[in-house]
Amino acid sequence: MDRRQGNSTTGGYFVASPVPAGPSKVAYTETHIFPTCEKPSFEEFTSFETYIFDCDGVIWGISDEDSKTSVATVNYLLRLQKRVMFVTNNSNKTRAQFVQQLESKGVNFGNRSQEEKLSMMISASYTTAAFLQDSGLKRPFIITSDTGVLEECRMLGITDYFATITDDGKPAALFQKLDMCSAADVIKARPNVDSIVVGWDMQLTALKVGTAVNYIKWHEDLHASEPGYKEMPLIACSGDTGGVLGKTSHLGRELKLRAIGNGAMADIIGRSFDPPKAWVDMGKPSDALLLLLRSPHAYNVDLSKALMVGDTLQTDIVFGNRGGMKTLLVLTGVTSQLELDEELRASGLSVRRPTYVLPKLGSFVDSGHIARVEKV
């Protein structure tokens, strides 16, 4: 598979502004107008050529029972010889690791080769590494708490990165301190950085943020007057504002444990500038992923015959609608029924409105349309 995503500029990618944006430039058709959304019939659900599944909040990160019925649904579609793909904004793992996680949950890839399995995966770690390669960026400063994006970078020949962790996932020595003033020592130790990459960092600190900000500002201070000067790009592995880490009980109720999203982390850096600095989004709902899906040199998906399944209005549903897909929201993850109701009550055109909604991906298992298949 040719994994090229476009040219080496940000023109083919989604640039997220940390300030309110104007009207979208996407040319919507009537298929994008969803005054209401309904549960799909089983016939509607099984009528698509391609199924693109988000993972967190749809297949895993949910209750064990819901995960089992989600997997049974995916396996049913695979047995029907449907084209099934998995897309995730989680940059902490490689595509190979996502294959392993899906298999551990019970997804049956049949006799597909490892290369064929990888071709079914689209991860933010991969699209970020690919963007760096396409853009000729060889020395990124990478903020992350896991090794996924580092491994994808190495596989594409980007080895001279500087990260907040070591290659084996341990905190880098330069970031042991919590003092933001230590950013100067960090930069002086590793001065030759050409870009900032913000992954999902479970241990984000002011020192890491301050290091990124000063890399960008010092680059400007030192080189802005030179001919051909270009700003140091700020790249986010995804634009999620939040996520769900799981569920917990509090005051007699089961509540979702919310996470800080990758996009929110990039915004912390972007809003440290006046005016706020825009960042390039490598995850859903970016143009980078839509270009990959459409391209005959990459995934070659007919998006008009595809169903995007996800748990988040902001990323999954917007991504599907912007691409001209039908969209299915499941309520096992980030978006709640209350939030969906509020969206549906809003007047006017909204790219955040799903075509369909289900309580969970495994609803057709519960209804008896799909046989329950236990994990082997």
FENRA-V466453 format. One record per helix or strand of 3 or more residues. SS is the DSSP state (H for helix, E for strand). FROM is the first residue (numbers start at 1). TO is the last residue. Records with the same first field share a line. If there is no record, write none. Layout:
BEGIN
SS = FROM-TO  FROM-TO
END
This chain:
BEGIN
H = 10-12  30-32  42-45  64-79  95-105  114-118  124-134  148-155  173-175  180-189  206-223  262-270  287-294  303-305  313-322  337-345  363-366
E = 14-16  50-54  83-88  121-123  140-143  195-198  233-236  242-250  253-260  279-281  306-310  326-330  356-358
END
